[in-house]
Structure formats: C-alpha cells, structure tokens
Amino acid sequence: MSESGPSDKRGWSLSATAEGEGVRLELGLPDLDGRPVTAILSLERHEARAFARALLAAAGDATERTFVGPAES
C-alpha cells in the first residue's frame, strides 16, 4: 500500500511488506527539520494487528472531531 503520488498533497508515503511471519512498515516523510526521514517498523503479526487497530481508532476519532454534526445547507 502506498499513499503518495505526483498530485498527492500529503507528501508522505506508507508501505507495508510481508516479512517472514510479520510485516515491515515504512513511513516516509519528505521534510522533517529540513531533511527526508524514513521510519521502519518490523512487527510481528499480532503487533501489526494492534498497530492497525490503533490507527483505525485514531482516524475514527479524528473524523468525529472534524465532523461534529450534520452538514448545514
């Protein structure tokens, strides 16, 4: 899974690759204090699932905070 491209405004990338019995996650940031940085996480299967659940929960929480009520017309 990759989250970057020429028209992408985020500028970051995320990839996941199977690695043995687990997964390798790579998060690329183009500019952190003036230079690009890549964070690499090698996780066992249960750790990867817990990480994915935490990301989903954070995304849901952020969405709820952003859209606090019905859209006004």
N, CA, C and O atoms as a Maestro MAE file, in Angstrom:
{
 s_m_m2io_version
 :::
 2.0.0
}

f_m_ct {
 s_m_title
 :::
 protein
 m_atom[292] {
  # First column is atom index #
  i_m_mmod_type
  r_m_x_coord
  r_m_y_coord
  r_m_z_coord
  i_m_residue_number
  s_m_chain_name
  s_m_pdb_residue_name
  s_m_pdb_atom_name
  i_m_atomic_number
  :::
  1 25 0.850 -1.165 0.000 1 A "MET " " N  " 7
  2 3 0.000 0.000 0.000 1 A "MET " " CA " 6
  3 2 0.895 1.226 0.000 1 A "MET " " C  " 6
  4 15 1.785 1.354 0.840 1 A "MET " " O  " 8
  5 25 0.661 2.108 -0.924 2 A "SER " " N  " 7
  6 3 1.457 3.326 -0.980 2 A "SER " " CA " 6
  7 2 0.521 4.512 -1.028 2 A "SER " " C  " 6
  8 15 -0.493 4.477 -1.725 2 A "SER " " O  " 8
  9 25 0.843 5.539 -0.310 3 A "GLU " " N  " 7
  10 3 -0.012 6.713 -0.218 3 A "GLU " " CA " 6
  11 2 0.691 7.956 -0.748 3 A "GLU " " C  " 6
  12 15 0.659 9.002 -0.100 3 A "GLU " " O  " 8
  13 25 1.307 7.863 -1.880 4 A "SER " " N  " 7
  14 3 1.939 9.050 -2.426 4 A "SER " " CA " 6
  15 2 1.819 9.046 -3.932 4 A "SER " " C  " 6
  16 15 1.556 8.009 -4.541 4 A "SER " " O  " 8
  17 25 2.011 10.201 -4.529 5 A "GLY " " N  " 7
  18 3 1.956 10.333 -5.968 5 A "GLY " " CA " 6
  19 2 2.188 11.774 -6.354 5 A "GLY " " C  " 6
  20 15 2.240 12.644 -5.486 5 A "GLY " " O  " 8
  21 25 2.331 12.048 -7.655 6 A "PRO " " N  " 7
  22 3 2.641 13.399 -8.107 6 A "PRO " " CA " 6
  23 2 1.595 14.434 -7.701 6 A "PRO " " C  " 6
  24 15 1.939 15.577 -7.402 6 A "PRO " " O  " 8
  25 25 0.323 14.043 -7.688 7 A "SER " " N  " 7
  26 3 -0.716 15.014 -7.341 7 A "SER " " CA " 6
  27 2 -1.085 14.955 -5.866 7 A "SER " " C  " 6
  28 15 -2.027 15.622 -5.438 7 A "SER " " O  " 8
  29 25 -0.368 14.179 -5.098 8 A "ASP " " N  " 7
  30 3 -0.650 13.989 -3.679 8 A "ASP " " CA " 6
  31 2 -0.165 15.186 -2.871 8 A "ASP " " C  " 6
  32 15 1.016 15.533 -2.913 8 A "ASP " " O  " 8
  33 25 -1.060 15.805 -2.148 9 A "LYS " " N  " 7
  34 3 -0.718 16.989 -1.343 9 A "LYS " " CA " 6
  35 2 -0.049 16.622 -0.028 9 A "LYS " " C  " 6
  36 15 0.606 17.464 0.586 9 A "LYS " " O  " 8
  37 25 -0.205 15.370 0.417 10 A "ARG " " N  " 7
  38 3 0.360 14.968 1.705 10 A "ARG " " CA " 6
  39 2 1.874 14.972 1.684 10 A "ARG " " C  " 6
  40 15 2.506 15.466 2.617 10 A "ARG " " O  " 8
  41 25 2.458 14.432 0.639 11 A "GLY " " N  " 7
  42 3 3.903 14.383 0.565 11 A "GLY " " CA " 6
  43 2 4.532 13.238 1.327 11 A "GLY " " C  " 6
  44 15 5.749 13.068 1.260 11 A "GLY " " O  " 8
  45 25 3.761 12.447 2.046 12 A "TRP " " N  " 7
  46 3 4.308 11.329 2.800 12 A "TRP " " CA " 6
  47 2 3.963 10.034 2.086 12 A "TRP " " C  " 6
  48 15 3.106 10.016 1.201 12 A "TRP " " O  " 8
  49 25 4.623 8.962 2.465 13 A "SER " " N  " 7
  50 3 4.306 7.662 1.886 13 A "SER " " CA " 6
  51 2 4.252 6.616 2.995 13 A "SER " " C  " 6
  52 15 4.897 6.751 4.035 13 A "SER " " O  " 8
  53 25 3.477 5.583 2.749 14 A "LEU " " N  " 7
  54 3 3.364 4.471 3.684 14 A "LEU " " CA " 6
  55 2 3.313 3.196 2.873 14 A "LEU " " C  " 6
  56 15 2.500 3.071 1.957 14 A "LEU " " O  " 8
  57 25 4.174 2.249 3.201 15 A "SER " " N  " 7
  58 3 4.140 0.960 2.516 15 A "SER " " CA " 6
  59 2 4.227 -0.166 3.539 15 A "SER " " C  " 6
  60 15 4.825 -0.016 4.604 15 A "SER " " O  " 8
  61 25 3.619 -1.291 3.192 16 A "ALA " " N  " 7
  62 3 3.640 -2.480 4.038 16 A "ALA " " CA " 6
  63 2 4.086 -3.658 3.188 16 A "ALA " " C  " 6
  64 15 3.594 -3.856 2.077 16 A "ALA " " O  " 8
  65 25 5.019 -4.436 3.716 17 A "THR " " N  " 7
  66 3 5.559 -5.586 3.003 17 A "THR " " CA " 6
  67 2 5.604 -6.773 3.959 17 A "THR " " C  " 6
  68 15 6.021 -6.644 5.110 17 A "THR " " O  " 8
  69 25 5.170 -7.929 3.463 18 A "ALA " " N  " 7
  70 3 5.272 -9.142 4.276 18 A "ALA " " CA " 6
  71 2 6.745 -9.424 4.546 18 A "ALA " " C  " 6
  72 15 7.596 -9.293 3.666 18 A "ALA " " O  " 8
  73 25 7.021 -9.816 5.789 19 A "GLU " " N  " 7
  74 3 8.395 -10.084 6.200 19 A "GLU " " CA " 6
  75 2 8.373 -11.271 7.153 19 A "GLU " " C  " 6
  76 15 8.057 -11.121 8.333 19 A "GLU " " O  " 8
  77 25 8.707 -12.448 6.641 20 A "GLY " " N  " 7
  78 3 8.649 -13.649 7.481 20 A "GLY " " CA " 6
  79 2 7.235 -13.884 7.968 20 A "GLY " " C  " 6
  80 15 6.302 -13.982 7.171 20 A "GLY " " O  " 8
  81 25 7.077 -13.974 9.283 21 A "GLU " " N  " 7
  82 3 5.752 -14.153 9.894 21 A "GLU " " CA " 6
  83 2 5.092 -12.824 10.254 21 A "GLU " " C  " 6
  84 15 4.029 -12.810 10.874 21 A "GLU " " O  " 8
  85 25 5.708 -11.723 9.875 22 A "GLY " " N  " 7
  86 3 5.177 -10.413 10.247 22 A "GLY " " CA " 6
  87 2 5.082 -9.472 9.060 22 A "GLY " " C  " 6
  88 15 4.831 -9.883 7.927 22 A "GLY " " O  " 8
  89 25 5.289 -8.206 9.354 23 A "VAL " " N  " 7
  90 3 5.156 -7.170 8.332 23 A "VAL " " CA " 6
  91 2 6.193 -6.077 8.582 23 A "VAL " " C  " 6
  92 15 6.569 -5.807 9.722 23 A "VAL " " O  " 8
  93 25 6.642 -5.462 7.508 24 A "ARG " " N  " 7
  94 3 7.572 -4.331 7.589 24 A "ARG " " CA " 6
  95 2 6.812 -3.105 7.092 24 A "ARG " " C  " 6
  96 15 6.347 -3.074 5.952 24 A "ARG " " O  " 8
  97 25 6.690 -2.108 7.942 25 A "LEU " " N  " 7
  98 3 6.040 -0.850 7.579 25 A "LEU " " CA " 6
  99 2 7.101 0.218 7.385 25 A "LEU " " C  " 6
  100 15 8.016 0.351 8.197 25 A "LEU " " O  " 8
  101 25 6.977 0.976 6.310 26 A "GLU " " N  " 7
  102 3 7.885 2.084 6.048 26 A "GLU " " CA " 6
  103 2 7.075 3.354 5.872 26 A "GLU " " C  " 6
  104 15 6.220 3.440 4.990 26 A "GLU " " O  " 8
  105 25 7.347 4.338 6.712 27 A "LEU " " N  " 7
  106 3 6.694 5.642 6.645 27 A "LEU " " CA " 6
  107 2 7.740 6.654 6.213 27 A "LEU " " C  " 6
  108 15 8.726 6.881 6.915 27 A "LEU " " O  " 8
  109 25 7.523 7.253 5.064 28 A "GLY " " N  " 7
  110 3 8.460 8.236 4.535 28 A "GLY " " CA " 6
  111 2 7.924 9.647 4.671 28 A "GLY " " C  " 6
  112 15 6.797 9.932 4.267 28 A "GLY " " O  " 8
  113 25 8.725 10.521 5.235 29 A "LEU " " N  " 7
  114 3 8.378 11.939 5.375 29 A "LEU " " CA " 6
  115 2 9.394 12.745 4.568 29 A "LEU " " C  " 6
  116 15 10.597 12.592 4.781 29 A "LEU " " O  " 8
  117 25 8.943 13.598 3.648 30 A "PRO " " N  " 7
  118 3 9.874 14.296 2.778 30 A "PRO " " CA " 6
  119 2 10.667 15.402 3.468 30 A "PRO " " C  " 6
  120 15 11.755 15.759 3.015 30 A "PRO " " O  " 8
  121 25 10.131 15.944 4.557 31 A "ASP " " N  " 7
  122 3 10.810 17.077 5.188 31 A "ASP " " CA " 6
  123 2 10.546 17.086 6.689 31 A "ASP " " C  " 6
  124 15 9.482 17.506 7.143 31 A "ASP " " O  " 8
  125 25 11.514 16.622 7.438 32 A "LEU " " N  " 7
  126 3 11.443 16.672 8.891 32 A "LEU " " CA " 6
  127 2 12.689 17.411 9.351 32 A "LEU " " C  " 6
  128 15 13.799 16.880 9.297 32 A "LEU " " O  " 8
  129 25 12.491 18.635 9.802 33 A "ASP " " N  " 7
  130 3 13.616 19.502 10.158 33 A "ASP " " CA " 6
  131 2 14.589 19.689 8.993 33 A "ASP " " C  " 6
  132 15 15.806 19.714 9.174 33 A "ASP " " O  " 8
  133 25 14.014 19.819 7.787 34 A "GLY " " N  " 7
  134 3 14.831 20.133 6.620 34 A "GLY " " CA " 6
  135 2 15.419 18.963 5.868 34 A "GLY " " C  " 6
  136 15 16.184 19.169 4.925 34 A "GLY " " O  " 8
  137 25 15.088 17.730 6.253 35 A "ARG " " N  " 7
  138 3 15.621 16.589 5.507 35 A "ARG " " CA " 6
  139 2 14.623 15.434 5.502 35 A "ARG " " C  " 6
  140 15 13.802 15.315 6.412 35 A "ARG " " O  " 8
  141 25 14.692 14.594 4.487 36 A "PRO " " N  " 7
  142 3 13.761 13.456 4.425 36 A "PRO " " CA " 6
  143 2 14.096 12.404 5.479 36 A "PRO " " C  " 6
  144 15 15.258 12.199 5.829 36 A "PRO " " O  " 8
  145 25 13.058 11.747 5.972 37 A "VAL " " N  " 7
  146 3 13.223 10.714 7.000 37 A "VAL " " CA " 6
  147 2 12.316 9.533 6.652 37 A "VAL " " C  " 6
  148 15 11.185 9.714 6.202 37 A "VAL " " O  " 8
  149 25 12.829 8.334 6.867 38 A "THR " " N  " 7
  150 3 12.022 7.123 6.718 38 A "THR " " CA " 6
  151 2 12.053 6.364 8.033 38 A "THR " " C  " 6
  152 15 13.121 6.032 8.548 38 A "THR " " O  " 8
  153 25 10.869 6.093 8.571 39 A "ALA " " N  " 7
  154 3 10.748 5.280 9.786 39 A "ALA " " CA " 6
  155 2 10.374 3.863 9.352 39 A "ALA " " C  " 6
  156 15 9.441 3.676 8.571 39 A "ALA " " O  " 8
  157 25 11.092 2.882 9.853 40 A "ILE " " N  " 7
  158 3 10.834 1.487 9.500 40 A "ILE " " CA " 6
  159 2 10.450 0.731 10.764 40 A "ILE " " C  " 6
  160 15 11.169 0.760 11.763 40 A "ILE " " O  " 8
  161 25 9.313 0.057 10.707 41 A "LEU " " N  " 7
  162 3 8.835 -0.762 11.816 41 A "LEU " " CA " 6
  163 2 8.742 -2.209 11.341 41 A "LEU " " C  " 6
  164 15 8.041 -2.495 10.370 41 A "LEU " " O  " 8
  165 25 9.417 -3.097 11.992 42 A "SER " " N  " 7
  166 3 9.283 -4.530 11.724 42 A "SER " " CA " 6
  167 2 8.444 -5.102 12.854 42 A "SER " " C  " 6
  168 15 8.866 -5.127 14.010 42 A "SER " " O  " 8
  169 25 7.245 -5.563 12.501 43 A "LEU " " N  " 7
  170 3 6.285 -6.000 13.507 43 A "LEU " " CA " 6
  171 2 5.908 -7.461 13.309 43 A "LEU " " C  " 6
  172 15 5.811 -7.949 12.183 43 A "LEU " " O  " 8
  173 25 5.699 -8.145 14.424 44 A "GLU " " N  " 7
  174 3 5.139 -9.481 14.372 44 A "GLU " " CA " 6
  175 2 3.665 -9.338 14.032 44 A "GLU " " C  " 6
  176 15 3.092 -8.255 14.152 44 A "GLU " " O  " 8
  177 25 3.061 -10.427 13.612 45 A "ARG " " N  " 7
  178 3 1.669 -10.387 13.164 45 A "ARG " " CA " 6
  179 2 0.734 -9.753 14.197 45 A "ARG " " C  " 6
  180 15 -0.077 -8.897 13.845 45 A "ARG " " O  " 8
  181 25 0.834 -10.162 15.473 46 A "HIS " " N  " 7
  182 3 -0.070 -9.615 16.499 46 A "HIS " " CA " 6
  183 2 0.217 -8.127 16.743 46 A "HIS " " C  " 6
  184 15 -0.700 -7.356 17.026 46 A "HIS " " O  " 8
  185 25 1.479 -7.730 16.634 47 A "GLU " " N  " 7
  186 3 1.822 -6.310 16.800 47 A "GLU " " CA " 6
  187 2 1.273 -5.485 15.641 47 A "GLU " " C  " 6
  188 15 0.783 -4.375 15.845 47 A "GLU " " O  " 8
  189 25 1.352 -6.022 14.433 48 A "ALA " " N  " 7
  190 3 0.834 -5.322 13.259 48 A "ALA " " CA " 6
  191 2 -0.678 -5.137 13.357 48 A "ALA " " C  " 6
  192 15 -1.207 -4.086 12.996 48 A "ALA " " O  " 8
  193 25 -1.365 -6.160 13.846 49 A "ARG " " N  " 7
  194 3 -2.823 -6.040 14.011 49 A "ARG " " CA " 6
  195 2 -3.174 -4.993 15.062 49 A "ARG " " C  " 6
  196 15 -4.101 -4.206 14.867 49 A "ARG " " O  " 8
  197 25 -2.446 -4.978 16.166 50 A "ALA " " N  " 7
  198 3 -2.693 -3.978 17.213 50 A "ALA " " CA " 6
  199 2 -2.404 -2.572 16.685 50 A "ALA " " C  " 6
  200 15 -3.147 -1.636 16.980 50 A "ALA " " O  " 8
  201 25 -1.341 -2.421 15.912 51 A "PHE " " N  " 7
  202 3 -0.984 -1.129 15.320 51 A "PHE " " CA " 6
  203 2 -2.081 -0.668 14.359 51 A "PHE " " C  " 6
  204 15 -2.479 0.496 14.375 51 A "PHE " " O  " 8
  205 25 -2.567 -1.591 13.523 52 A "ALA " " N  " 7
  206 3 -3.643 -1.251 12.577 52 A "ALA " " CA " 6
  207 2 -4.908 -0.827 13.318 52 A "ALA " " C  " 6
  208 15 -5.563 0.135 12.918 52 A "ALA " " O  " 8
  209 25 -5.259 -1.533 14.391 53 A "ARG " " N  " 7
  210 3 -6.449 -1.155 15.180 53 A "ARG " " CA " 6
  211 2 -6.281 0.235 15.797 53 A "ARG " " C  " 6
  212 15 -7.230 1.017 15.835 53 A "ARG " " O  " 8
  213 25 -5.083 0.539 16.276 54 A "ALA " " N  " 7
  214 3 -4.822 1.851 16.871 54 A "ALA " " CA " 6
  215 2 -4.927 2.952 15.822 54 A "ALA " " C  " 6
  216 15 -5.471 4.020 16.101 54 A "ALA " " O  " 8
  217 25 -4.415 2.704 14.621 55 A "LEU " " N  " 7
  218 3 -4.524 3.696 13.546 55 A "LEU " " CA " 6
  219 2 -5.977 3.929 13.144 55 A "LEU " " C  " 6
  220 15 -6.398 5.067 12.936 55 A "LEU " " O  " 8
  221 25 -6.741 2.839 13.037 56 A "LEU " " N  " 7
  222 3 -8.155 2.983 12.698 56 A "LEU " " CA " 6
  223 2 -8.911 3.762 13.768 56 A "LEU " " C  " 6
  224 15 -9.743 4.610 13.445 56 A "LEU " " O  " 8
  225 25 -8.631 3.483 15.028 57 A "ALA " " N  " 7
  226 3 -9.287 4.204 16.125 57 A "ALA " " CA " 6
  227 2 -8.933 5.687 16.081 57 A "ALA " " C  " 6
  228 15 -9.801 6.539 16.268 57 A "ALA " " O  " 8
  229 25 -7.667 5.997 15.837 58 A "ALA " " N  " 7
  230 3 -7.240 7.399 15.758 58 A "ALA " " CA " 6
  231 2 -7.902 8.103 14.582 58 A "ALA " " C  " 6
  232 15 -8.314 9.257 14.703 58 A "ALA " " O  " 8
  233 25 -8.008 7.419 13.448 59 A "ALA " " N  " 7
  234 3 -8.655 8.020 12.278 59 A "ALA " " CA " 6
  235 2 -10.138 8.271 12.551 59 A "ALA " " C  " 6
  236 15 -10.674 9.316 12.182 59 A "ALA " " O  " 8
  237 25 -10.794 7.310 13.197 60 A "GLY " " N  " 7
  238 3 -12.209 7.480 13.531 60 A "GLY " " CA " 6
  239 2 -12.418 8.631 14.505 60 A "GLY " " C  " 6
  240 15 -13.350 9.421 14.349 60 A "GLY " " O  " 8
  241 25 -11.557 8.726 15.504 61 A "ASP " " N  " 7
  242 3 -11.639 9.810 16.477 61 A "ASP " " CA " 6
  243 2 -11.432 11.160 15.800 61 A "ASP " " C  " 6
  244 15 -12.159 12.113 16.080 61 A "ASP " " O  " 8
  245 25 -10.450 11.244 14.913 62 A "ALA " " N  " 7
  246 3 -10.180 12.499 14.206 62 A "ALA " " CA " 6
  247 2 -11.364 12.890 13.321 62 A "ALA " " C  " 6
  248 15 -11.714 14.066 13.223 62 A "ALA " " O  " 8
  249 25 -11.976 11.894 12.678 63 A "THR " " N  " 7
  250 3 -13.135 12.171 11.830 63 A "THR " " CA " 6
  251 2 -14.303 12.692 12.662 63 A "THR " " C  " 6
  252 15 -14.961 13.657 12.275 63 A "THR " " O  " 8
  253 25 -14.560 12.058 13.799 64 A "GLU " " N  " 7
  254 3 -15.647 12.507 14.660 64 A "GLU " " CA " 6
  255 2 -15.417 13.922 15.173 64 A "GLU " " C  " 6
  256 15 -16.365 14.699 15.286 64 A "GLU " " O  " 8
  257 25 -14.177 14.264 15.481 65 A "ARG " " N  " 7
  258 3 -13.867 15.612 15.956 65 A "ARG " " CA " 6
  259 2 -13.999 16.645 14.841 65 A "ARG " " C  " 6
  260 15 -14.331 17.803 15.098 65 A "ARG " " O  " 8
  261 25 -13.737 16.220 13.590 66 A "THR " " N  " 7
  262 3 -13.820 17.133 12.447 66 A "THR " " CA " 6
  263 2 -15.255 17.389 12.050 66 A "THR " " C  " 6
  264 15 -15.634 18.526 11.767 66 A "THR " " O  " 8
  265 25 -16.057 16.337 12.027 67 A "PHE " " N  " 7
  266 3 -17.458 16.431 11.610 67 A "PHE " " CA " 6
  267 2 -18.334 16.202 12.833 67 A "PHE " " C  " 6
  268 15 -18.777 15.083 13.090 67 A "PHE " " O  " 8
  269 25 -18.580 17.273 13.587 68 A "VAL " " N  " 7
  270 3 -19.265 17.131 14.870 68 A "VAL " " CA " 6
  271 2 -20.784 17.099 14.746 68 A "VAL " " C  " 6
  272 15 -21.456 16.756 15.719 68 A "VAL " " O  " 8
  273 25 -21.341 17.436 13.612 69 A "GLY " " N  " 7
  274 3 -22.780 17.421 13.469 69 A "GLY " " CA " 6
  275 2 -23.156 17.290 12.011 69 A "GLY " " C  " 6
  276 15 -22.288 17.189 11.143 69 A "GLY " " O  " 8
  277 25 -24.476 17.291 11.736 70 A "PRO " " N  " 7
  278 3 -24.922 17.189 10.351 70 A "PRO " " CA " 6
  279 2 -24.466 18.412 9.543 70 A "PRO " " C  " 6
  280 15 -24.338 19.518 10.067 70 A "PRO " " O  " 8
  281 25 -24.230 18.174 8.267 71 A "ALA " " N  " 7
  282 3 -23.822 19.258 7.381 71 A "ALA " " CA " 6
  283 2 -24.963 20.272 7.252 71 A "ALA " " C  " 6
  284 15 -26.133 19.902 7.153 71 A "ALA " " O  " 8
  285 25 -24.602 21.536 7.254 72 A "GLU " " N  " 7
  286 3 -25.607 22.588 7.073 72 A "GLU " " CA " 6
  287 2 -25.713 22.942 5.601 72 A "GLU " " C  " 6
  288 15 -24.712 22.954 4.886 72 A "GLU " " O  " 8
  289 25 -26.938 23.233 5.145 73 A "SER " " N  " 7
  290 3 -27.103 23.581 3.730 73 A "SER " " CA " 6
  291 2 -27.211 25.063 3.511 73 A "SER " " C  " 6
  292 15 -27.353 25.510 2.373 73 A "SER " " O  " 8
  :::
 }
 m_bond[291] {
  # First column is bond index #
  i_m_from
  i_m_to
  i_m_order
  :::
  1 1 2 1
  2 2 3 1
  3 3 4 2
  4 3 5 1
  5 5 6 1
  6 6 7 1
  7 7 8 2
  8 7 9 1
  9 9 10 1
  10 10 11 1
  11 11 12 2
  12 11 13 1
  13 13 14 1
  14 14 15 1
  15 15 16 2
  16 15 17 1
  17 17 18 1
  18 18 19 1
  19 19 20 2
  20 19 21 1
  21 21 22 1
  22 22 23 1
  23 23 24 2
  24 23 25 1
  25 25 26 1
  26 26 27 1
  27 27 28 2
  28 27 29 1
  29 29 30 1
  30 30 31 1
  31 31 32 2
  32 31 33 1
  33 33 34 1
  34 34 35 1
  35 35 36 2
  36 35 37 1
  37 37 38 1
  38 38 39 1
  39 39 40 2
  40 39 41 1
  41 41 42 1
  42 42 43 1
  43 43 44 2
  44 43 45 1
  45 45 46 1
  46 46 47 1
  47 47 48 2
  48 47 49 1
  49 49 50 1
  50 50 51 1
  51 51 52 2
  52 51 53 1
  53 53 54 1
  54 54 55 1
  55 55 56 2
  56 55 57 1
  57 57 58 1
  58 58 59 1
  59 59 60 2
  60 59 61 1
  61 61 62 1
  62 62 63 1
  63 63 64 2
  64 63 65 1
  65 65 66 1
  66 66 67 1
  67 67 68 2
  68 67 69 1
  69 69 70 1
  70 70 71 1
  71 71 72 2
  72 71 73 1
  73 73 74 1
  74 74 75 1
  75 75 76 2
  76 75 77 1
  77 77 78 1
  78 78 79 1
  79 79 80 2
  80 79 81 1
  81 81 82 1
  82 82 83 1
  83 83 84 2
  84 83 85 1
  85 85 86 1
  86 86 87 1
  87 87 88 2
  88 87 89 1
  89 89 90 1
  90 90 91 1
  91 91 92 2
  92 91 93 1
  93 93 94 1
  94 94 95 1
  95 95 96 2
  96 95 97 1
  97 97 98 1
  98 98 99 1
  99 99 100 2
  100 99 101 1
  101 101 102 1
  102 102 103 1
  103 103 104 2
  104 103 105 1
  105 105 106 1
  106 106 107 1
  107 107 108 2
  108 107 109 1
  109 109 110 1
  110 110 111 1
  111 111 112 2
  112 111 113 1
  113 113 114 1
  114 114 115 1
  115 115 116 2
  116 115 117 1
  117 117 118 1
  118 118 119 1
  119 119 120 2
  120 119 121 1
  121 121 122 1
  122 122 123 1
  123 123 124 2
  124 123 125 1
  125 125 126 1
  126 126 127 1
  127 127 128 2
  128 127 129 1
  129 129 130 1
  130 130 131 1
  131 131 132 2
  132 131 133 1
  133 133 134 1
  134 134 135 1
  135 135 136 2
  136 135 137 1
  137 137 138 1
  138 138 139 1
  139 139 140 2
  140 139 141 1
  141 141 142 1
  142 142 143 1
  143 143 144 2
  144 143 145 1
  145 145 146 1
  146 146 147 1
  147 147 148 2
  148 147 149 1
  149 149 150 1
  150 150 151 1
  151 151 152 2
  152 151 153 1
  153 153 154 1
  154 154 155 1
  155 155 156 2
  156 155 157 1
  157 157 158 1
  158 158 159 1
  159 159 160 2
  160 159 161 1
  161 161 162 1
  162 162 163 1
  163 163 164 2
  164 163 165 1
  165 165 166 1
  166 166 167 1
  167 167 168 2
  168 167 169 1
  169 169 170 1
  170 170 171 1
  171 171 172 2
  172 171 173 1
  173 173 174 1
  174 174 175 1
  175 175 176 2
  176 175 177 1
  177 177 178 1
  178 178 179 1
  179 179 180 2
  180 179 181 1
  181 181 182 1
  182 182 183 1
  183 183 184 2
  184 183 185 1
  185 185 186 1
  186 186 187 1
  187 187 188 2
  188 187 189 1
  189 189 190 1
  190 190 191 1
  191 191 192 2
  192 191 193 1
  193 193 194 1
  194 194 195 1
  195 195 196 2
  196 195 197 1
  197 197 198 1
  198 198 199 1
  199 199 200 2
  200 199 201 1
  201 201 202 1
  202 202 203 1
  203 203 204 2
  204 203 205 1
  205 205 206 1
  206 206 207 1
  207 207 208 2
  208 207 209 1
  209 209 210 1
  210 210 211 1
  211 211 212 2
  212 211 213 1
  213 213 214 1
  214 214 215 1
  215 215 216 2
  216 215 217 1
  217 217 218 1
  218 218 219 1
  219 219 220 2
  220 219 221 1
  221 221 222 1
  222 222 223 1
  223 223 224 2
  224 223 225 1
  225 225 226 1
  226 226 227 1
  227 227 228 2
  228 227 229 1
  229 229 230 1
  230 230 231 1
  231 231 232 2
  232 231 233 1
  233 233 234 1
  234 234 235 1
  235 235 236 2
  236 235 237 1
  237 237 238 1
  238 238 239 1
  239 239 240 2
  240 239 241 1
  241 241 242 1
  242 242 243 1
  243 243 244 2
  244 243 245 1
  245 245 246 1
  246 246 247 1
  247 247 248 2
  248 247 249 1
  249 249 250 1
  250 250 251 1
  251 251 252 2
  252 251 253 1
  253 253 254 1
  254 254 255 1
  255 255 256 2
  256 255 257 1
  257 257 258 1
  258 258 259 1
  259 259 260 2
  260 259 261 1
  261 261 262 1
  262 262 263 1
  263 263 264 2
  264 263 265 1
  265 265 266 1
  266 266 267 1
  267 267 268 2
  268 267 269 1
  269 269 270 1
  270 270 271 1
  271 271 272 2
  272 271 273 1
  273 273 274 1
  274 274 275 1
  275 275 276 2
  276 275 277 1
  277 277 278 1
  278 278 279 1
  279 279 280 2
  280 279 281 1
  281 281 282 1
  282 282 283 1
  283 283 284 2
  284 283 285 1
  285 285 286 1
  286 286 287 1
  287 287 288 2
  288 287 289 1
  289 289 290 1
  290 290 291 1
  291 291 292 2
  :::
 }
}
